[in-house]
Amino acid sequence: MEKTNEDFEKVIANFSIEIKVIASTTRQLIYDLMPKVVEVVWLQQKNIGFGTGIKKNTAHFCYIMPASKHVNLGFNYGSELPDPHGLLEGTGKLFRHIKIKSVEQLKDKNLIELLKFSMNHRVPKIE
């Protein structure tokens, strides 16, 4: 079942149809893998965080940030995640991301495994 969130829709409102579909499909994948995930939308920053906990006190493990030609699927502890297939980009101390340029990319088993791992890395379990 697809969840709706007015603020999520506001974040993606001014992007192309293609980017809206990629962002929505990425969001749905996160919910498919963790149905009780806590979603926090930052309208000003135009990104959506996902974690385990109560709203803004949640421990985030990933985020979605739409851009003009792709959607960043970011990982809060990305530098600590196993990435044998070299999917992650970035050079920050912790954060890494994958540029999602098509819905097909979200079917990649290596991406899904990385996302699953991130859901259990340094974040409290959802009760």
RASULMO-V169381 format. One record per residue. N is the residue number from 1. RES is the residue in three letters. SS is DSSP state (H for helix, E for strand, L for the rest). Layout:
BEGIN
n=N res=RES ss=SS
n=N res=RES ss=SS
END
This chain:
BEGIN
n=1 res=MET ss=L
n=2 res=GLU ss=L
n=3 res=LYS ss=L
n=4 res=THR ss=L
n=5 res=ASN ss=L
n=6 res=GLU ss=H
n=7 res=ASP ss=H
n=8 res=PHE ss=H
n=9 res=GLU ss=H
n=10 res=LYS ss=H
n=11 res=VAL ss=H
n=12 res=ILE ss=H
n=13 res=ALA ss=L
n=14 res=ASN ss=L
n=15 res=PHE ss=L
n=16 res=SER ss=L
n=17 res=ILE ss=H
n=18 res=GLU ss=H
n=19 res=ILE ss=H
n=20 res=LYS ss=H
n=21 res=VAL ss=H
n=22 res=ILE ss=H
n=23 res=ALA ss=H
n=24 res=SER ss=H
n=25 res=THR ss=H
n=26 res=THR ss=H
n=27 res=ARG ss=H
n=28 res=GLN ss=H
n=29 res=LEU ss=H
n=30 res=ILE ss=H
n=31 res=TYR ss=H
n=32 res=ASP ss=H
n=33 res=LEU ss=H
n=34 res=MET ss=L
n=35 res=PRO ss=L
n=36 res=LYS ss=L
n=37 res=VAL ss=L
n=38 res=VAL ss=E
n=39 res=GLU ss=E
n=40 res=VAL ss=E
n=41 res=VAL ss=E
n=42 res=TRP ss=E
n=43 res=LEU ss=L
n=44 res=GLN ss=L
n=45 res=GLN ss=L
n=46 res=LYS ss=L
n=47 res=ASN ss=E
n=48 res=ILE ss=E
n=49 res=GLY ss=E
n=50 res=PHE ss=E
n=51 res=GLY ss=E
n=52 res=THR ss=E
n=53 res=GLY ss=L
n=54 res=ILE ss=L
n=55 res=LYS ss=H
n=56 res=LYS ss=H
n=57 res=ASN ss=H
n=58 res=THR ss=L
n=59 res=ALA ss=E
n=60 res=HIS ss=E
n=61 res=PHE ss=E
n=62 res=CYS ss=E
n=63 res=TYR ss=E
n=64 res=ILE ss=E
n=65 res=MET ss=E
n=66 res=PRO ss=E
n=67 res=ALA ss=L
n=68 res=SER ss=L
n=69 res=LYS ss=L
n=70 res=HIS ss=L
n=71 res=VAL ss=E
n=72 res=ASN ss=E
n=73 res=LEU ss=E
n=74 res=GLY ss=E
n=75 res=PHE ss=E
n=76 res=ASN ss=L
n=77 res=TYR ss=L
n=78 res=GLY ss=H
n=79 res=SER ss=H
n=80 res=GLU ss=H
n=81 res=LEU ss=L
n=82 res=PRO ss=L
n=83 res=ASP ss=L
n=84 res=PRO ss=L
n=85 res=HIS ss=L
n=86 res=GLY ss=L
n=87 res=LEU ss=L
n=88 res=LEU ss=L
n=89 res=GLU ss=E
n=90 res=GLY ss=L
n=91 res=THR ss=L
n=92 res=GLY ss=L
n=93 res=LYS ss=L
n=94 res=LEU ss=L
n=95 res=PHE ss=L
n=96 res=ARG ss=E
n=97 res=HIS ss=E
n=98 res=ILE ss=E
n=99 res=LYS ss=E
n=100 res=ILE ss=E
n=101 res=LYS ss=L
n=102 res=SER ss=L
n=103 res=VAL ss=H
n=104 res=GLU ss=H
n=105 res=GLN ss=H
n=106 res=LEU ss=H
n=107 res=LYS ss=H
n=108 res=ASP ss=L
n=109 res=LYS ss=H
n=110 res=ASN ss=H
n=111 res=LEU ss=H
n=112 res=ILE ss=H
n=113 res=GLU ss=H
n=114 res=LEU ss=H
n=115 res=LEU ss=H
n=116 res=LYS ss=H
n=117 res=PHE ss=H
n=118 res=SER ss=H
n=119 res=MET ss=L
n=120 res=ASN ss=L
n=121 res=HIS ss=L
n=122 res=ARG ss=L
n=123 res=VAL ss=L
n=124 res=PRO ss=L
n=125 res=LYS ss=L
n=126 res=ILE ss=L
n=127 res=GLU ss=L
END
